[in-house]
């Protein structure tokens, strides 16, 4: 039986995509506003809601194009034509970072294995990976900003300076772990004359903040495409931004 959004029950939709019915409907409306179907040209084999479902399902399960084509009873080329235009649009839903300077932001990096070795390097997870910097808001665990993918053998501080350090607005309450030592824009744990971290009451707060960032990254990696990305080129950046947009959507419509 062909998989369609109209036939999915709420339980099946949650199991396949991690989204509820209202969340999926809101996502369809947002993407339709950005790029509705044109009145000219050949009709799509899949309706627009089903195309959105295909994209979210591809991110959530990381199925191959052949497997997705079998589920939706279409062809591999159609799956490619569906994902290619919708993936950047989904990433754009992340939006610019908020301007409230009183909020606490936490930054951390994560390694994502990618099959395309153009932008990867063998890293400490013994796989060809990229390093992506994630900035989240500690109050509600919302993703604030993402850095472009860099080779996975670069340190977090190097990747941050070359990506988010150039684009992220200056924020007085941006915290990170000891790996960001030496960056004037990031608050890190205090160190003594011997260079070791002073494990006082302030350090306990840094540990809680770091736990928040690690928990958010773990939730992002519920989408299997961030555990093994097989797509080429900028697809990894589109995938990370798209998954972050889905994460924020769950927070907005909970």
Secondary structure, DSSP 4 states (H G I P E B T S, - for coil): ----TTT--HHHHHHHHS--HHHHHHHHHHHHHHSPPPSSSPPPSS-HHHHHHHHHHHHHH---HHHHHHHHTS-HHHHHHHHHHHHHHHHHTT-SPP--TTS-EEEEEEEEEBS-TTS-EE-TTSSEEEEEEEEEETTTTEEEEEPPPEETTS-HHHHHHHTHHHHSPP-TTEE--GGGTT-TTSB---B-TTS-B--SHHHHHHHHHHHHHHHHHHHHTTSGGGTSB---TTHHHHHHHHHHHHHHHHHH--
